[in-house]
């Protein structure tokens, strides 16, 4: 029976092969290459429209700039995919003081993300406070407490079942009293298809913005394997955060 390390290595190997299929196809750049590129993008869940647009753009650029090797096209592919991601107008983790609420579906990694970003911010010399507003998931508060202890960062929360908006209120008060640069608040996982839960999230965001005297941002945490469903999550979260 394979050990855990061996199974992990095999899993990573399969992941690497999948990535190689997309970015390092090699071989002659002919019509079949472009078809394979488009298929690989679709299999990577880029979406049919994006896949066709990228393949057509690269085909034109290849002819215009005389890109004859797969390696040259690989670089152009990376640049084209990167162009779909807009630059943020303001980085809430660097433009401080600020408050950031983390939202997303269950299991996306919000709590872990809060813990890691808090430790990173402290390492950069910023004073940080963590808020545990996920008062419903079992052990959510305890999990966040572990991250806070590891980083030596104060944490604000309430008992299980408490109103998450009240936790956010307490976090803002603590941050103001202690003169913190950055407040990071973990919220409960909410499915974007549940209107009642999304309205509750809107309440949490609104209470925080009304109480805070610093900019309040909402960051959506999405699992990297989510694919196209991540777009639906982002649209709903943007709507909720703007209420």
C-alpha positions as CSV (number, residue, x, y, z in Angstrom):
1,X,0.0,0.0,0.0
2,X,1.4,3.4,-1.0
3,X,2.4,5.7,1.8
4,X,0.8,9.2,2.2
5,X,3.9,10.8,0.8
6,X,3.8,8.6,-2.3
7,X,0.1,9.2,-2.8
8,X,0.7,13.0,-2.5
9,X,3.5,12.8,-5.0
10,X,1.3,10.9,-7.5
11,X,-1.5,13.5,-7.0
12,X,0.9,16.4,-7.6
13,X,2.3,14.6,-10.6
14,X,-1.2,14.3,-12.2
15,X,-1.7,18.0,-11.5
16,X,1.6,18.9,-13.1
17,X,0.8,16.8,-16.2
18,X,-2.5,18.7,-16.5
19,X,-0.8,22.0,-16.3
20,X,1.8,20.9,-18.8
21,X,-0.9,19.9,-21.2
22,X,-2.1,23.5,-21.1
23,X,1.1,25.5,-21.1
24,X,3.8,23.2,-22.6
25,X,2.3,21.3,-25.4
26,X,5.3,21.5,-27.7
27,X,5.5,20.2,-31.2
28,X,4.8,21.9,-34.5
29,X,2.6,25.0,-34.5
30,X,-0.1,24.0,-37.0
31,X,-3.8,23.9,-37.2
32,X,-4.0,20.9,-34.9
33,X,-1.9,22.8,-32.3
34,X,-4.5,25.6,-32.2
35,X,-7.3,23.1,-31.8
36,X,-5.5,21.4,-29.0
37,X,-4.9,24.7,-27.3
38,X,-8.5,25.6,-27.5
39,X,-9.5,22.2,-26.1
40,X,-7.0,22.5,-23.3
41,X,-8.4,25.9,-22.3
42,X,-11.9,24.5,-22.3
43,X,-10.8,21.5,-20.2
44,X,-9.2,24.0,-17.8
45,X,-12.7,25.5,-17.3
46,X,-11.8,28.8,-18.9
47,X,-15.2,28.9,-20.6
48,X,-15.9,28.3,-24.3
49,X,-16.0,32.0,-25.2
50,X,-12.8,32.8,-23.5
51,X,-11.1,29.7,-24.9
52,X,-12.0,30.7,-28.5
53,X,-11.1,34.3,-28.0
54,X,-7.7,33.5,-26.6
55,X,-6.9,30.9,-29.3
56,X,-8.0,33.3,-32.1
57,X,-5.9,36.2,-30.6
58,X,-2.8,34.0,-30.2
59,X,-3.2,32.7,-33.8
60,X,-3.3,36.3,-35.1
61,X,-0.4,37.3,-32.9
62,X,1.6,34.3,-33.9
63,X,1.2,35.2,-37.6
64,X,1.9,38.9,-36.9
65,X,5.0,38.4,-34.8
66,X,6.2,35.2,-36.5
67,X,5.9,33.1,-33.3
68,X,6.8,29.7,-34.7
69,X,7.6,27.7,-31.5
70,X,5.3,26.4,-28.8
71,X,7.6,28.0,-26.2
72,X,7.1,31.4,-27.7
73,X,3.4,30.9,-27.8
74,X,3.4,29.7,-24.2
75,X,4.7,33.1,-23.1
76,X,2.1,34.9,-25.3
77,X,-0.6,32.7,-23.8
78,X,0.4,33.6,-20.2
79,X,0.4,37.3,-21.1
80,X,-3.1,37.0,-22.8
81,X,-4.6,35.1,-19.8
82,X,-3.1,37.7,-17.4
83,X,-4.8,40.5,-19.3
84,X,-8.2,39.2,-18.2
85,X,-7.3,40.1,-14.6
86,X,-7.7,43.8,-13.9
87,X,-5.3,45.6,-11.5
88,X,-6.9,46.6,-8.2
89,X,-7.4,50.3,-7.7
90,X,-6.4,50.0,-4.0
91,X,-4.7,47.2,-2.1
92,X,-6.6,47.1,1.3
93,X,-3.7,45.2,2.9
94,X,-1.1,47.8,2.1
95,X,-3.2,51.0,2.0
96,X,-3.9,51.1,5.7
97,X,-5.6,51.8,8.0
98,X,-8.4,49.6,6.7
99,X,-10.8,46.8,7.6
100,X,-11.4,43.7,5.4
101,X,-14.3,41.3,5.6
102,X,-13.7,37.8,4.1
103,X,-16.7,36.2,2.5
104,X,-17.3,33.0,0.5
105,X,-18.9,29.6,0.5
106,X,-18.2,27.0,3.1
107,X,-14.8,25.4,2.8
108,X,-13.3,28.0,0.5
109,X,-10.5,28.7,2.9
110,X,-11.6,32.0,4.5
111,X,-10.3,31.3,8.0
112,X,-6.9,30.0,6.8
113,X,-6.6,33.0,4.5
114,X,-7.3,35.4,7.3
115,X,-4.7,33.7,9.5
116,X,-2.0,33.8,6.8
117,X,-2.6,37.4,5.8
118,X,-2.6,38.5,9.4
119,X,0.8,36.9,10.0
120,X,2.1,38.4,6.7
121,X,0.9,41.9,7.7
122,X,2.4,41.6,11.1
123,X,5.7,40.5,9.5
124,X,5.5,43.7,7.4
125,X,5.4,45.8,10.5
126,X,1.7,46.5,10.7
127,X,-0.5,46.2,13.8
128,X,-3.3,43.8,13.2
129,X,-6.5,42.6,14.9
130,X,-8.5,39.5,13.8
131,X,-12.2,39.2,14.1
132,X,-14.0,35.8,14.4
133,X,-17.5,36.6,13.0
134,X,-18.1,33.0,12.0
135,X,-20.1,32.2,15.1
136,X,-22.0,29.3,13.6
137,X,-19.5,26.7,12.2
138,X,-18.3,24.2,14.7
139,X,-14.7,25.0,15.8
140,X,-14.4,28.1,13.5
141,X,-13.5,30.3,16.4
142,X,-11.1,27.8,17.8
143,X,-9.4,27.4,14.4
144,X,-9.0,31.2,14.1
145,X,-7.7,31.4,17.7
146,X,-4.9,29.0,16.7
147,X,-3.8,31.2,13.9
148,X,-4.0,34.3,16.1
149,X,-1.8,32.6,18.8
150,X,0.7,31.5,16.2
151,X,1.1,35.0,14.9
152,X,0.8,36.7,18.3
153,X,-2.1,38.8,17.1
154,X,-5.1,39.8,19.3
155,X,-8.4,38.3,18.3
156,X,-12.0,39.5,19.0
157,X,-15.0,37.2,18.9
158,X,-18.1,36.3,20.9
159,X,-19.8,33.1,22.0
160,X,-21.2,30.5,19.6
161,X,-24.4,31.7,17.9
162,X,-23.8,35.4,18.6
163,X,-24.8,38.0,16.1
164,X,-21.9,38.3,13.6
165,X,-22.6,42.0,13.1
166,X,-22.0,42.6,16.8
167,X,-18.6,40.9,16.5
168,X,-17.7,43.2,13.6
169,X,-18.7,46.2,15.8
170,X,-16.4,45.0,18.6
171,X,-13.5,44.5,16.2
172,X,-13.8,48.1,14.9
173,X,-13.9,49.4,18.5
174,X,-10.8,47.3,19.4
175,X,-8.9,48.4,16.3
176,X,-9.6,52.1,17.1
177,X,-8.7,51.7,20.8
178,X,-5.5,50.0,20.0
179,X,-4.6,52.0,16.9
180,X,-4.4,49.0,14.6
181,X,-3.5,49.4,11.0
182,X,-5.5,46.5,9.7
183,X,-8.6,44.6,10.9
184,X,-9.3,41.2,9.3
185,X,-12.7,39.7,9.9
186,X,-13.6,36.1,9.2
187,X,-17.3,35.5,8.3
188,X,-19.5,32.4,8.1
189,X,-19.6,30.5,4.8
190,X,-22.7,31.4,2.8
191,X,-24.0,29.9,-0.4
192,X,-24.6,32.7,-3.0
193,X,-27.8,30.8,-3.9
194,X,-29.3,31.4,-0.5
195,X,-31.0,34.9,-0.5
196,X,-31.6,35.0,3.3
197,X,-28.0,34.2,4.1
198,X,-26.8,36.8,1.6
199,X,-29.1,39.4,3.1
200,X,-27.6,38.6,6.5
201,X,-24.2,39.1,5.0
202,X,-25.3,42.5,3.6
203,X,-26.3,43.5,7.1
204,X,-22.9,42.5,8.5
205,X,-21.2,44.6,5.8
206,X,-23.4,47.6,6.4
207,X,-23.0,47.6,10.2
208,X,-19.3,47.4,9.8
209,X,-19.2,50.3,7.3
210,X,-21.4,52.5,9.4
211,X,-19.3,52.0,12.5
212,X,-15.9,52.1,11.0
213,X,-14.0,55.4,10.4
214,X,-11.6,53.7,8.0
215,X,-12.3,52.2,4.6
216,X,-14.1,48.8,4.7
217,X,-13.4,46.2,2.0
218,X,-15.0,42.9,1.1
219,X,-12.8,40.1,-0.2
220,X,-14.3,37.0,-1.8
221,X,-12.3,33.9,-1.1
222,X,-12.7,31.3,-3.9
223,X,-11.2,27.8,-4.1
224,X,-8.9,27.6,-7.1
225,X,-10.7,24.5,-8.4
226,X,-14.1,26.2,-8.4
227,X,-14.1,27.1,-12.1
228,X,-16.9,29.0,-13.7
229,X,-19.1,28.9,-10.6
230,X,-16.6,31.4,-9.0
231,X,-18.0,34.0,-11.4
232,X,-21.5,33.5,-10.1
233,X,-20.2,33.8,-6.5
234,X,-18.4,37.0,-7.4
235,X,-21.4,38.6,-9.0
236,X,-23.6,37.8,-6.0
237,X,-21.0,38.9,-3.5
238,X,-20.5,42.2,-5.3
239,X,-24.2,42.9,-5.2
240,X,-24.4,42.1,-1.5
241,X,-21.3,44.1,-0.6
242,X,-22.7,47.2,-2.4
243,X,-26.1,47.2,-0.6
